[in-house]
Amino acid sequence: MSNFAARDRGHQSPLFLSQKNMVSAEAIRQLVEENSSLSKFFVVDVKVSKDNCIVVKADTDAGITIDECGELSAAIRSEERRVGK
């Protein structure tokens, strides 16, 4: 019998992590660079945490407004939903 004997069940639990539905930082960068409606943006940095928290630092040549941040956020959410299916 293995080290995980029947009497020990319930005292230890295996850890399972699924990353199949996560959006990668590279996918977000490509989304911004390849989508014509987002062409005015350039990505400064992208971070995606293990719990799928996405932080994107972006800008435009003329600076970035809050409305443009919302536009970029909506595009990323849409991509995240598409990948999650």
HELIX and SHEET records of a PDB file:
HELIX    1   1 ALA A    6  ASP A    8  5                                   3    
HELIX    2   2 ALA A   25  GLU A   34  1                                  10    
HELIX    3   3 SER A   36  LEU A   38  5                                   3    
HELIX    4   4 ILE A   66  GLY A   84  1                                  19    
SHEET    1   A 2 PHE A  42  VAL A  48  0                                        
SHEET    2   A 2 ILE A  54  ASP A  59 -1                                        
END                                                                             
